[in-house]
Amino acid sequence: MRSPGVLHEEDFRSSSSNATHVHFPKISTAPPLQKKPSYFSSSKPLCYYILVKIIDVHTHGLGGHDTRTPDKKEILAIAAAHGALGVAGIVPAIYPAAIKVMRKHMDAVRKAMELQKTGAHTKSRIIGVHLEGPFLNPLQCGALDATAFLEPTEYHLQKLIEGFEDMVKIITVAPELKGAAGIIRKIADKGIIPSMGHSAATYSEAENGFSAGARGITHIFNAMRGFHHREPGIAGFGLLNQKVYIEVIADPFHLHRATIDLIFKIKNPARIIIVSDSVLESKKSMHAKGVTDSGGTLLGGSLSIPEAASRLIEIGFGKDAVMRCITVNPKRYLAGANIR
């Protein structure tokens, strides 16, 4: 009997049509890597991961459902959609909005979590929430609503998370904002993981955020200052600092394949976390188009993390390196948020 969210070796093979798979046809036209660098080699057989569960620490929704809802059924539908694809645990990401609205959305997640505790709807466990805002830089809003962003003050933080402290696992903050360092310290003191993102931070500003207690970087290279030879910025800090965790959206649209190659060459492999950043418009199975608005702005990821892992392995990345990015690494990252 298969356990939900547990990757089995046969999931990477083509087999009968009634099995659950994370093996998909190629969706990149780029040729395979001609010579695999040494870090691509797998030191462990895939069966090493048979009992290691897959965790997505950043998903807004999937298959017509998202977290912009007061309805616990919608949250449970997101969990079920991920579970059907082999994901054992998710951290639903809450969109920035008025604090009152964000709290309603957080309450829907809490009610869904409470229902799961009774043994119902447990195909993919809801671990807690990731608040992607509202303490973000409007200049790097990406697809988020910049009008909902707030100054990082202790008043706003308390008003936002009061009564939800036990279920908030991650909060994304732009470290260059006035007051951000103090808020990052407050977040960390509460046992919540501060992550840096939607940011125009310089290298030194990101370094200051890390020194204040930030332990992650939200979807590296996306919605942040780009790397420049005279100012490597927050992206450069994320690559070079070997202690900070980085989220990587590994679909074909958010990062060039060579950029993912660069990440795996430079970054501490124990600090890379593949995330879906999936949204309401993301489909329940692989598709070859990016998820965008009418103007072409990416709204979110197009692949679940089992699909993204399968794609990376297929184009030449080693199983061991990839698998730890969706299993061991996110589990250790969340250990800082008292995962239970």
Residue pairs with C-beta under 8 A, 6 or more apart in sequence:
2 8
2 20
3 53
3 88
4 83
4 86
4 88
4 122
4 123
4 124
5 53
5 54
5 83
5 86
5 87
5 88
5 89
5 123
5 124
5 125
6 50
6 51
6 52
6 53
6 54
6 86
6 88
7 22
7 46
7 49
7 50
7 52
7 54
7 86
7 306
7 323
7 327
8 50
9 45
9 46
9 47
9 50
10 19
11 20
11 21
11 22
11 23
11 86
11 306
11 310
12 22
12 23
12 46
12 310
12 313
12 319
13 23
14 21
14 23
15 21
20 84
20 85
20 86
22 85
22 86
22 306
22 307
22 309
22 310
23 310
23 314
24 286
24 307
24 310
24 311
24 314
25 286
26 311
26 314
26 315
27 252
27 286
27 288
27 311
28 252
28 257
28 311
28 315
30 257
30 315
32 315
32 316
33 40
33 261
33 315
33 316
36 316
36 318
37 265
39 264
39 265
39 269
39 318
39 321
40 264
40 316
40 317
40 318
40 321
41 318
41 320
42 318
42 319
42 320
42 321
43 320
44 320
46 319
46 323
48 320
49 323
49 327
52 323
52 327
52 328
53 88
53 89
53 327
53 331
54 86
54 87
54 88
54 89
54 305
54 306
54 326
54 327
55 87
55 88
55 89
55 90
55 91
55 127
55 326
55 327
55 330
55 331
55 334
56 82
56 87
56 89
56 90
56 91
56 275
56 276
56 278
56 304
56 305
56 326
56 330
57 90
57 91
57 130
57 169
57 170
57 247
57 273
57 275
57 330
57 333
57 334
58 91
58 93
58 130
58 132
58 170
58 218
58 219
58 247
58 275
58 276
58 277
59 78
59 82
59 90
59 91
59 92
59 93
59 275
59 276
59 277
59 278
60 66
60 67
60 92
60 93
60 95
60 132
60 277
60 278
60 279
60 280
60 300
61 67
61 78
61 92
61 278
61 279
61 280
61 282
61 300
62 78
62 81
62 82
62 276
62 278
62 279
62 280
62 282
62 283
62 284
62 304
63 77
63 81
63 282
63 283
63 284
64 280
65 74
65 75
65 77
65 78
65 81
65 280
66 74
66 78
66 95
66 279
66 280
67 74
67 75
67 78
67 92
67 93
67 94
67 95
67 105
67 108
67 109
68 95
68 97
68 105
68 280
69 75
69 105
69 108
70 104
70 105
70 107
70 108
71 108
72 108
72 109
72 111
72 112
72 115
73 112
74 108
75 92
75 108
75 109
75 111
75 112
75 126
76 112
76 115
76 116
76 121
78 90
78 92
79 90
79 112
79 116
79 121
79 123
79 124
79 125
79 126
80 121
80 123
80 124
81 284
82 90
82 124
82 304
83 123
83 124
84 123
84 284
85 284
85 285
85 304
85 306
85 307
86 304
86 306
87 124
87 304
87 305
87 306
88 124
88 125
89 124
89 125
89 126
89 127
90 124
90 125
90 126
90 127
91 126
91 127
91 128
91 129
91 130
91 169
91 170
91 334
92 109
92 126
92 129
92 130
93 129
93 130
93 131
93 132
93 277
94 102
94 105
94 106
94 109
94 129
94 130
94 131
94 132
94 133
95 102
95 105
95 132
95 133
95 144
95 145
95 148
96 102
96 132
96 133
96 134
96 136
96 144
96 145
96 148
96 149
97 105
97 134
97 145
97 148
98 148
99 134
99 150
99 156
99 159
99 160
102 131
102 134
102 160
103 160
103 164
106 129
106 131
106 164
106 167
106 168
107 164
109 126
109 128
109 129
109 167
110 164
110 167
112 121
112 126
113 126
113 128
113 167
115 121
116 122
116 125
116 126
127 169
127 334
127 339
128 167
128 168
128 169
128 170
128 337
129 164
129 167
129 168
129 169
129 170
130 169
130 170
130 171
130 172
130 195
131 160
131 161
131 168
131 170
131 171
131 172
132 144
132 172
132 197
132 198
132 218
133 144
133 148
133 149
133 172
133 198
134 148
134 149
134 150
134 156
134 160
135 149
135 150
135 151
135 152
135 156
135 157
135 171
135 172
135 173
135 174
135 177
135 180
135 183
136 144
136 146
136 149
136 172
136 173
136 174
136 197
136 198
136 199
137 149
137 174
137 176
137 177
137 198
137 199
137 200
138 146
138 149
139 200
140 174
140 198
140 199
140 200
140 223
140 224
140 225
141 149
141 198
141 223
142 198
142 222
142 223
142 297
142 298
143 293
143 297
143 298
143 299
143 300
144 198
144 223
150 156
151 177
151 178
151 179
152 173
152 174
152 177
152 178
152 179
152 180
152 182
152 183
153 179
153 183
154 182
154 183
154 186
157 183
157 186
157 187
161 168
161 171
161 190
161 192
165 190
165 191
165 192
168 192
169 192
169 193
169 334
169 337
169 339
170 192
170 193
170 194
170 195
170 216
170 337
171 187
171 192
171 193
171 194
171 195
172 195
172 196
172 197
172 198
172 218
173 180
173 183
173 184
173 187
173 194
173 195
173 196
173 197
173 209
173 214
174 180
174 196
174 197
174 198
174 199
174 200
174 201
175 181
175 184
175 196
175 199
175 201
175 205
175 206
175 208
175 209
175 212
175 214
175 234
176 199
176 200
176 201
176 202
176 205
180 209
180 212
181 208
181 209
181 212
182 212
183 194
184 194
184 209
184 212
184 213
184 214
185 212
185 213
187 193
187 194
187 213
188 194
188 212
188 213
188 214
188 215
189 213
191 336
191 337
191 338
192 337
193 215
193 216
193 333
193 334
193 336
193 337
194 209
194 212
194 213
194 214
194 215
194 216
195 214
195 215
195 216
195 217
195 218
195 245
195 247
196 206
196 209
196 210
196 214
196 216
196 217
196 218
196 234
197 217
197 218
197 219
197 223
197 224
197 247
198 218
198 223
198 224
199 206
199 223
199 224
199 225
199 234
200 224
200 225
200 233
200 234
201 209
201 224
201 225
201 233
201 234
201 237
202 225
202 231
202 233
202 234
203 231
203 232
203 233
203 234
203 236
203 237
205 234
206 217
206 233
206 234
206 237
206 238
207 237
207 241
210 237
210 241
210 243
210 244
214 244
215 244
215 245
215 333
215 336
216 244
216 245
216 246
216 247
216 273
216 333
217 224
217 234
217 237
217 238
217 244
217 245
217 246
217 247
218 247
219 247
219 248
219 249
219 254
219 275
219 277
220 235
220 238
220 239
220 246
220 247
220 248
220 263
221 227
221 235
221 254
221 255
221 259
222 249
222 254
222 255
222 298
224 233
224 234
224 235
225 231
225 233
225 234
225 235
226 233
226 235
227 233
227 235
227 236
227 239
232 239
232 240
237 244
238 244
238 246
238 267
239 246
239 262
239 263
239 266
239 267
240 266
242 267
242 268
242 271
243 268
243 271
244 271
245 271
245 272
245 273
245 329
245 333
246 263
246 267
246 271
246 272
246 273
247 273
247 274
247 275
247 277
248 255
248 260
248 263
248 272
248 273
248 274
248 275
248 325
249 255
249 274
249 275
249 276
249 277
249 301
249 308
250 260
250 274
250 303
250 305
250 308
250 309
250 311
250 312
251 290
251 301
251 302
251 303
251 308
251 311
252 288
252 290
252 302
252 311
253 290
253 291
253 298
253 302
254 277
254 298
254 301
255 263
257 315
260 312
260 317
263 272
264 272
264 317
264 321
269 321
269 324
269 325
270 324
270 328
270 329
270 332
271 329
272 324
272 325
272 329
273 325
273 326
273 329
273 330
273 333
274 305
274 308
274 309
274 312
274 322
274 325
274 326
275 301
275 305
276 282
276 300
276 301
276 303
276 304
276 305
276 308
277 300
277 301
278 300
278 301
278 302
278 303
278 304
279 291
279 299
279 300
279 301
281 291
281 299
281 300
282 291
282 300
282 301
282 302
282 303
282 304
283 302
285 307
286 302
286 303
286 307
287 302
289 302
290 298
290 302
291 298
291 299
291 300
291 301
291 302
292 298
292 299
293 299
301 308
303 311
305 326
306 326
308 326
309 322
309 323
309 325
309 326
312 322
313 319
313 322
331 339
